[in-house]
Amino acid sequence: MDICMIGTGYVGLVTGACLAHVGNKVICADVDISKIEKLNSGEIPIFEPGLEQLIKENLGNQRLEFTYDIKKAIESSTLIFISVGTPPCKDGSADLSYVFQAAHDIAASLNEYKIVVDKSTVPVGTAMKVKEIIQKNKMNHIPFSVVSNPEFLREGSAVRDIFDGDRIVIGVEDKKAQEIMKNLYEPFGVPIYITDIISAEMIKYASNAFLAAKISFINEIANICEKLGADVTAVACGMGMDKRIGPSFLNAGLGYGGSCFPKDVKAVMATAKENKYDFKILDAVMQVNDNQKKIFVQKVLNQLCDIKNPAVGVLGLAFKPHTDDIREAPSLYIIQELRETGIRIKAYDPIAISKTKEVISDIEYCSSLYEACNDVDAVLIVTEWDEFKNMNLDLVKRKMKAPLMIDGRNLFDPKRMAEKGFEYISVGRR
Ligand SMILES: NC(=O)c1ccc[n+]([C@@H]2O[C@H](COP(=O)([O-])OP(=O)(O)OC[C@H]3O[C@@H](n4cnc5c(N)ncnc54)[C@H](O)[C@@H]3O)[C@@H](O)[C@H]2O)c1
């Protein structure tokens, strides 16, 4: 099939490359000219395992193309995916201006029957607004269909998630679009769930809100565990063995971050408010999430209060491992709060340093984790990279002024850390 992705970010680029891989002809279009130029010169603007090879292969066999000529990309395609950003507005609601711009572009370039697929995460009712915009602004009687096809990939494992996802949700209102969408996704071998458009839009928000709630729930349990002397990792393990609960998303830590959960939870809240519904659970989910980072900062400050001109090594900047994305990363809040109290920061991340430098310029960035641990009063673990799990603890200890590790990701066994001579403070464990 001839496919156009409007928006070549994490979702558009990865989905476009995967759809090309299974035999479609895909044009990834974006208004960001420098991004398109980079892609055309072989530079991949984001880090995602497996993506570079996938792009190279499909550029090579001419199934993948990058352009900033949105009109041409739409005109030469039958399936038009909208995969632009939907960042939060000041009041928490989703900013739909990019989605609506894409709808106007589609209306202006509607030269034959097309299926307009909304892949961006959008509030319930957006696909119908997209339909309205195209209907009002198109200059002919050419028919089109609208589909909601929310994306569930996770940054850091995006390619794997597309080929090995739990489900593909397709919200449709006509049989023709339903058949074409089913055929498109059949080669992936992932269960396809077909429903109406509004329910499909709600499935995405409800899923992210539920996962965020799971994270906040285990963080609340962790905070009580600290008071009671229970070990939250043991509690989560015992809970997760119950099939009704499941083991994933039960890692206590610094709360959720990234470009999706924070904004999607806020958007559900905004939708609830608009509909005069008081969504009590999600209000608490957000409060707990904000608090989790504050609790961590307080733990650090409590430990360093008697030290003159303290320095800390911050290990991890990305909001989670295997990505260079720092949007809403706990590291940003933690660094800013500590820096304000005069603490010197040495930071290291395997791949997110250059993106962090664009936001925070006045701290010391290090080229290895051991350099970040050199001559510091405490090491803070902020992202759970494997590299940190496998660090040489003896070497780290020798490099530090004092062996204090404050771990926001529960990477180590407290008993082992005590044997190694560390003062080790983690989350939900004494
Ligand atoms: N990143 C994720 O892990 C993830 C997962 C699932 C769903 N989503 C959702 O998918 C959507 C896209 O997210 P993302 O992370 O890929 O965003 P992103 O910011 O990485 O990419 C969006 C791209 O759209 C481009 N764009 C904006 N307006 C445009 C227009 N009118 N025409 C062409 N291009 C335009 C931007 O230049 C940018 O390159 C969001 O709604 C997000 O919530 C993201």
The ligand as an SDF file (V2000), in Angstrom:
LIG
                    3D

 44 48  0  0  0  0  0  0  0  0999 V2000
    6.7210    8.7250   21.8850 N   0  0  0  0  0  0  0  0  0  0  0  0
    6.0240    7.7010   22.2920 C   0  0  0  0  0  0  0  0  0  0  0  0
    6.5240    6.7950   22.9740 O   0  0  0  0  0  0  0  0  0  0  0  0
    4.5750    7.5610   21.9210 C   0  0  0  0  0  0  0  0  0  0  0  0
    3.9370    6.3220   22.0850 C   0  0  0  0  0  0  0  0  0  0  0  0
    2.6020    6.2150   21.7290 C   0  0  0  0  0  0  0  0  0  0  0  0
    1.9020    7.3160   21.2440 C   0  0  0  0  0  0  0  0  0  0  0  0
    2.5490    8.5210   21.1260 N   0  0  0  0  0  0  0  0  0  0  0  0
    1.7930    9.6540   20.5990 C   0  0  0  0  0  0  0  0  0  0  0  0
    2.1160    9.8160   19.2230 O   0  0  0  0  0  0  0  0  0  0  0  0
    2.1130   11.2110   18.8830 C   0  0  0  0  0  0  0  0  0  0  0  0
    3.4780   11.5880   18.3310 C   0  0  0  0  0  0  0  0  0  0  0  0
    4.4300   11.4160   19.3480 O   0  0  0  0  0  0  0  0  0  0  0  0
    5.9950   11.4750   19.0550 P   0  0  0  0  0  0  0  0  0  0  0  0
    6.6680   11.0780   20.3190 O   0  0  0  0  0  0  0  0  0  0  0  0
    6.2690   10.7410   17.8080 O   0  0  0  0  0  0  0  0  0  0  0  0
    6.1730   13.0400   18.8100 O   0  0  0  0  0  0  0  0  0  0  0  0
    7.4760   13.7860   18.2710 P   0  0  0  0  0  0  0  0  0  0  0  0
    7.4450   15.1250   18.8870 O   0  0  0  0  0  0  0  0  0  0  0  0
    8.6720   12.9190   18.4130 O   0  0  0  0  0  0  0  0  0  0  0  0
    7.1730   13.9290   16.6950 O   0  0  0  0  0  0  0  0  0  0  0  0
    6.1470   14.6930   16.1470 C   0  0  0  0  0  0  0  0  0  0  0  0
    6.6060   15.1520   14.7760 C   0  0  0  0  0  0  0  0  0  0  0  0
    5.5120   15.7750   14.0980 O   0  0  0  0  0  0  0  0  0  0  0  0
    6.0340   16.8410   13.3200 C   0  0  0  0  0  0  0  0  0  0  0  0
    4.9170   17.7310   12.9380 N   0  0  0  0  0  0  0  0  0  0  0  0
    4.2180   18.5840   13.7040 C   0  0  0  0  0  0  0  0  0  0  0  0
    3.2490   19.1700   12.9820 N   0  0  0  0  0  0  0  0  0  0  0  0
    3.3320   18.6760   11.7190 C   0  0  0  0  0  0  0  0  0  0  0  0
    2.5960   18.8690   10.5210 C   0  0  0  0  0  0  0  0  0  0  0  0
    1.5400   19.6870   10.4800 N   0  0  0  0  0  0  0  0  0  0  0  0
    2.9830   18.2090    9.4210 N   0  0  0  0  0  0  0  0  0  0  0  0
    4.0340   17.3650    9.4490 C   0  0  0  0  0  0  0  0  0  0  0  0
    4.7640   17.1230   10.5700 N   0  0  0  0  0  0  0  0  0  0  0  0
    4.4110   17.7690   11.6830 C   0  0  0  0  0  0  0  0  0  0  0  0
    7.0760   17.4730   14.2120 C   0  0  0  0  0  0  0  0  0  0  0  0
    7.9820   18.2750   13.4950 O   0  0  0  0  0  0  0  0  0  0  0  0
    7.7280   16.2050   14.8330 C   0  0  0  0  0  0  0  0  0  0  0  0
    8.8200   15.7700   14.0470 O   0  0  0  0  0  0  0  0  0  0  0  0
    1.7320   11.9490   20.1540 C   0  0  0  0  0  0  0  0  0  0  0  0
    0.3550   12.1630   20.1680 O   0  0  0  0  0  0  0  0  0  0  0  0
    2.1090   10.9780   21.2560 C   0  0  0  0  0  0  0  0  0  0  0  0
    1.3600   11.1560   22.4160 O   0  0  0  0  0  0  0  0  0  0  0  0
    3.8700    8.6590   21.4310 C   0  0  0  0  0  0  0  0  0  0  0  0
  1  2  1  0
  2  3  2  0
  2  4  1  0
  4  5  1  0
  4 44  2  0
  5  6  2  0
  6  7  1  0
  7  8  2  0
  8  9  1  0
  8 44  1  0
  9 10  1  0
  9 42  1  0
 10 11  1  0
 11 12  1  0
 11 40  1  0
 12 13  1  0
 13 14  1  0
 14 15  2  0
 14 16  1  0
 14 17  1  0
 17 18  1  0
 18 19  2  0
 18 20  1  0
 18 21  1  0
 21 22  1  0
 22 23  1  0
 23 24  1  0
 23 38  1  0
 24 25  1  0
 25 26  1  0
 25 36  1  0
 26 27  1  0
 26 35  1  0
 27 28  2  0
 28 29  1  0
 29 30  1  0
 29 35  2  0
 30 31  1  0
 30 32  2  0
 32 33  1  0
 33 34  2  0
 34 35  1  0
 36 37  1  0
 36 38  1  0
 38 39  1  0
 40 41  1  0
 40 42  1  0
 42 43  1  0
M  CHG  2   8   1  16  -1
M  END
$$$$
